[in-house]
């Protein structure tokens, strides 16, 4: 059984070094890792070339910057394995992430996701772990998405086609997850902490208005739900986000 890992990269080499370490030191080692450079600086590209010597890793250098969603789509076109997962260039995995997910995936719907630690990089402190507590369907994911790219794992043999990410700057992962859930019954939560989401000020506060606009677009253009239902889902999404990232941080 082999796994495809997808990572978008852009000018994030210092933080990527830790990501690189946590992936290459996985206890389950039969994987391919497809990294797409979204037109980083030449200096960053050179750093990437100097670091990566592992034959399991393929780096694709994009000639233009299209954002993380499109970078992931480019990577998906080069993935050749049954199982699919993602990690961004500044996040980390537990050393048994792949092993644990592979042990569970075949008894699931084909779409699973774990919990993860949350680390505030600027403040150098951990906040409350995120632990998923319920299944996710295409009907409830629009009201609040508990699935993170770094914590999800998909059996592509359960899909008719592997969908694409959205082209939006943010919420592009929601487009992908919604499209996967359109093909499987649900995503199953795994109540284990198997990753670490490293949060910067940019991660939390980068243009929430833009994120809300793109949430609306997903509701209307991707899910094609009604105007009133879209208002309800977007309002629920705001409340969910406030609870997840602010109210429950230290509880």
URTAQUI-V534374 format. One record per run of one state. SS is the DSSP state (H for helix, E for strand, - for the rest). FROM is the first residue (numbers start at 1). TO is the last residue. If there is no record, write none. Layout:
ss = {SS SS}
from = {FROM FROM}
to = {TO TO}
This chain:
ss = {- E - H - E - H - E - H - E - E - H - E - E - E - H - H E H - H - E - H - H - H -}
from = {1 3 10 13 25 31 38 42 52 57 62 68 77 83 87 92 94 97 106 111 121 125 131 136 137 141 144 149 152 156 159 172 182 187 200 201 206 208 223 227 248}
to = {2 9 12 24 30 37 41 51 56 61 67 76 82 86 91 93 96 105 110 120 124 130 135 136 140 143 148 151 155 158 171 181 186 199 200 205 207 222 226 247 251}
